Amino acid sequence: MKGEIKMNPNSPSYRSGSSHPVQQPTVRRNAQRQHQPSKRVPNSADASASVYNGLDIKNNMIKSIDFNKIQVREVLEYLQHNPNVSIDRRVCIALLQKIGKLKNKITINLAVIDRIINQLPDNFTNMHIGNAMYGLQKLDGTNAATKRLVQALAEKVANSNAVLNAQHIGNAMYGLQNLDGTDAATKRLVQALAQKVANSNAVLDAQAIGNALYGLQNLDGTDNTTKRLVQALAEKVANSNAVLNAQAIGNALYGLQNLDGT
């Protein structure tokens, strides 16, 4: 990924030295099957216990996710099939951040998005802003569910007292790259982020510059919210002593393509 942020044969078929297949006892094979973990998505009746590999579920709430055992898409599928299961506030941010690391864009069920929104932390920290917005990059910016999430994040960012550092700015800006720049929710998020960038004393390094500018690529360059964000970033770039490498230069310039050159 450009400029990504720093964030089996099981049973033998032949005996050794023999050319004849080994016949496994039927009873033993059936017993082995019974002990294999189920790959099904549990229904809501299972949700009172930690029944799904990788999900720690207590009292119908996902308390933690082990992403080494379960994939992001499986988590979203689980939530879709279990409408009575909620998500811990910290887990919501972790899930959004992991969505941003997917290889391909996805569309999330509207009901699942609503539950994620309802469980977002009340007061966003700088890490919440950076990680949650980073996850937007792999969502379909034209989808209604994505736009609803963008609107919710815009309100969280605008109401937050957090001060962003260079990494948070780079992560948050990078997440804007596939949003619908003409949509009102996107513009509200851009406006809130522009204020955060302007209020930050962070000195951007090469990676933060490349990633932040790369995120501008699909914004409405003629809109005042975009212009405010560009102005805030321009001041940060001017005040940075960073020496850009080839990737940072490429990312930064690529992000300028839809800005108002006048």
C-alpha positions in Angstrom: 0.0 0.0 0.0 1.3 3.5 -0.8 2.5 5.3 2.3 0.9 3.0 4.8 1.3 4.4 8.3 3.5 2.9 11.0 0.5 1.4 12.9 -1.8 -28.1 5.5 -1.6 -32.7 4.4 -2.7 -33.2 8.1 -3.0 -36.9 8.4 -0.6 -39.0 6.5 -2.0 -40.9 3.5 0.9 -43.4 3.3 3.1 -45.1 5.9 6.8 -44.3 5.6 8.4 -46.7 3.1 5.1 -48.2 2.0 3.2 -47.7 -1.3 -0.1 -48.8 0.2 -2.6 -46.3 1.6 -3.2 -46.5 5.3 -6.9 -47.1 6.1 -7.8 -44.8 9.1 -10.3 -46.3 11.5 -13.8 -44.9 11.0 -14.4 -44.3 14.7 -11.1 -42.4 15.1 -11.8 -40.2 12.1 -15.3 -39.3 13.3 -13.9 -38.5 16.7 -11.4 -36.1 15.1 -14.1 -34.4 13.3 -16.1 -33.8 16.4 -13.2 -32.0 18.0 -12.5 -29.6 15.1 -13.5 -26.0 15.7 -16.7 -25.0 13.9 -16.3 -22.5 11.1 -20.0 -21.5 11.2 -21.1 -18.0 12.3 -22.8 -18.5 15.7 -26.4 -17.3 16.0 -27.5 -14.9 18.7 -28.3 -17.7 21.1 -24.5 -18.4 21.3 -23.6 -14.9 22.1 -23.7 -15.1 25.9 -20.2 -16.9 25.9 -16.9 -16.8 24.0 -18.1 -19.2 21.3 -16.4 -17.8 18.2 -12.7 -18.2 17.8 -11.0 -14.8 18.2 -13.9 -13.0 19.9 -14.1 -12.5 23.6 -17.8 -12.1 24.3 -19.2 -11.4 27.7 -22.9 -10.5 28.4 -23.6 -10.1 24.7 -20.7 -7.7 24.2 -17.5 -8.2 22.3 -14.8 -7.2 24.8 -11.8 -7.9 22.6 -10.9 -9.2 19.2 -7.8 -11.4 18.5 -7.1 -10.5 14.8 -4.6 -13.3 14.7 -7.5 -15.7 15.0 -10.3 -14.0 13.1 -10.4 -11.9 10.0 -12.1 -8.5 9.8 -14.7 -9.7 7.4 -15.6 -12.6 9.7 -16.1 -10.1 12.6 -18.4 -8.0 10.4 -20.3 -11.1 9.3 -20.7 -12.2 13.0 -22.1 -8.8 13.9 -24.6 -9.0 11.0 -25.8 -12.4 12.1 -26.0 -11.4 15.8 -28.0 -8.2 16.1 -28.2 -8.4 19.8 -24.4 -8.4 20.3 -22.8 -5.0 21.0 -19.2 -3.9 20.8 -17.0 -2.4 23.5 -16.0 1.2 22.7 -12.3 0.5 22.5 -13.0 -2.5 20.2 -14.9 -0.2 17.8 -11.8 1.9 17.2 -9.6 -1.2 16.9 -12.0 -2.6 14.3 -12.1 0.5 12.3 -8.4 0.8 12.2 -8.1 -2.8 11.0 -10.6 -2.2 8.3 -8.1 0.4 7.0 -5.5 -2.3 6.6 -7.6 -4.5 4.3 -6.3 -5.0 0.7 -9.6 -4.2 -0.9 -12.5 -1.9 -0.4 -15.6 -3.2 1.4 -19.2 -2.2 2.0 -20.6 -2.7 5.5 -24.2 -3.5 6.3 -26.0 -0.3 7.4 -27.3 -2.0 10.6 -23.8 -3.0 11.5 -22.5 0.5 10.9 -25.2 1.9 13.1 -24.2 -0.4 16.0 -20.5 0.7 15.5 -21.6 4.3 15.6 -23.7 3.8 18.8 -20.7 2.3 20.6 -18.0 4.9 19.6 -16.3 6.5 22.5 -18.0 9.6 23.8 -14.9 11.7 23.9 -12.4 11.1 21.1 -8.7 11.2 21.9 -6.1 12.0 19.3 -5.5 8.2 18.9 -9.3 7.7 18.4 -9.3 10.3 15.6 -6.3 9.0 13.8 -7.2 5.3 14.0 -11.0 5.7 13.2 -10.4 8.0 10.3 -7.6 5.8 9.0 -10.2 3.0 8.6 -12.3 5.0 6.2 -9.9 4.5 3.3 -11.2 0.9 2.6 -14.9 1.8 2.7 -17.0 2.7 -0.3 -17.3 6.4 -0.1 -20.4 6.5 -2.2 -22.3 4.1 0.1 -25.0 5.3 2.5 -23.6 3.4 5.4 -20.2 4.9 4.9 -21.6 8.4 4.7 -23.5 7.8 8.0 -20.2 6.8 9.6 -18.4 9.8 8.2 -21.1 12.1 9.6 -20.8 10.5 13.1 -17.0 10.8 13.0 -17.3 14.5 11.9 -19.3 15.2 15.1 -16.8 13.3 17.2 -13.8 15.1 15.8 -15.5 18.5 16.0 -16.4 17.9 19.7 -13.1 16.6 20.7 -10.5 18.6 22.7 -7.7 16.3 21.5 -4.5 17.8 20.0 -3.2 15.9 17.1 0.5 14.9 16.7 2.1 14.3 13.3 1.2 10.6 13.1 -2.5 11.3 14.0 -2.6 14.0 11.3 -1.1 11.6 8.7 -3.4 8.7 9.6 -6.5 10.8 9.7 -5.8 12.6 6.4 -4.8 9.3 4.7 -8.2 7.9 5.5 -10.0 10.6 3.4 -8.7 9.3 0.1 -11.8 7.4 -1.1 -14.6 9.5 0.4 -17.2 11.3 -1.7 -15.7 14.8 -1.7 -19.0 16.3 -2.8 -21.0 14.9 0.1 -22.1 17.1 2.9 -20.9 14.6 5.6 -17.4 14.5 4.0 -17.2 18.3 4.0 -18.2 18.4 7.7 -15.5 16.0 8.5 -12.9 17.9 6.5 -13.9 21.1 8.2 -13.5 19.5 11.7 -10.2 18.1 10.7 -8.9 21.4 9.2 -9.5 23.0 12.6 -7.6 20.2 14.3 -4.7 20.5 12.0 -4.6 24.3 12.4 -4.6 24.0 16.2 -1.8 21.4 16.3 1.8 22.4 16.9 3.0 19.1 15.4 6.0 19.2 13.1 5.3 16.8 10.2 7.9 14.3 9.1 8.3 13.1 5.6 5.9 10.2 6.0 3.2 12.4 7.6 3.5 15.0 4.8 3.2 12.3 2.1 0.2 10.6 3.7 -1.6 13.7 4.6 -1.5 15.2 1.2 -2.3 11.9 -0.5 -5.6 11.9 1.3 -6.7 15.0 -0.5 -7.1 13.3 -3.8 -10.9 13.0 -4.0 -12.0 16.0 -2.0 -13.8 18.9 -3.7 -11.0 21.3 -4.4 -13.4 24.2 -5.0 -15.1 23.9 -1.6 -14.1 26.2 1.3 -13.7 23.3 3.7 -11.1 21.7 1.5 -9.3 25.1 1.0 -9.1 25.5 4.8 -7.6 22.1 5.2 -5.1 22.7 2.4 -4.1 26.0 4.0 -3.6 24.3 7.4 -1.4 21.7 5.8 0.5 24.2 3.7 1.6 25.9 6.9 2.7 22.6 8.4 4.7 21.6 5.4 6.3 25.0 5.2 7.4 24.7 8.9 8.8 21.2 8.5 12.5 20.5 8.0 11.7 17.0 6.7 13.6 15.8 3.6 11.1 13.9 1.4 12.0 10.6 -0.1 10.7 9.4 -3.4 7.6 7.8 -2.0 6.7 10.8 0.1 7.1 13.1 -3.0 4.9 10.8 -5.1 2.2 10.5 -2.5 2.1 14.2 -1.8 1.9 15.2 -5.5 -0.7 12.6 -6.3 -3.0 14.0 -3.7 -3.0 17.4 -5.3 -4.8 16.3 -8.5 -8.3 17.7 -7.7 -7.4 20.8 -5.9 -8.4 24.3 -7.1 -5.2 25.5 -8.8 -6.5 29.1 -8.9 
